[in-house]
Amino acid sequence: MSTTGAVLEHHLDAFGERDMEAILEDYDEESVVITDDGTYCGREEIEGLFEELFADFAQSGSELELHHQAIEDEVAHIVWDGETPDNTYEFATDTFVVRDGTIDVQTFAGKIEPKT
């Protein structure tokens, strides 16, 4: 899994399966995920972020639709939306910088509206 496209495909598949072990294979201890809620450094912190996301999207009736995907060299970008019983992800985007087969940096931004 050395190309940006292969890493992104693995990441999306792992997220779809809610497979924590597989998703963490995409990161190393130097990886950083930056969101509007905070910055997560290393696998342990990133795992905490995905525990929350997996819990939300694992609920019955949850949906996620990928609208756009672009890959240029070591950078991948996706645009998506989704719906869970608790939240509406009206617009979301992730950018990934992939180096040496792992996600070095990921950014996330989205318009998320709680339903309660």
Secondary structure, 3 states (H helix, E strand, C coil): CCCHHHHHHHHHHHHHHCCHHHHHCCCCCCCEEEECCEEEEHHHHHHHHHHHHHHHHCCCCCEEEEEEEEEECCEEEEEEEEECCCEEEEEEEEEEEEECCEEEEEEEEEEEEECC
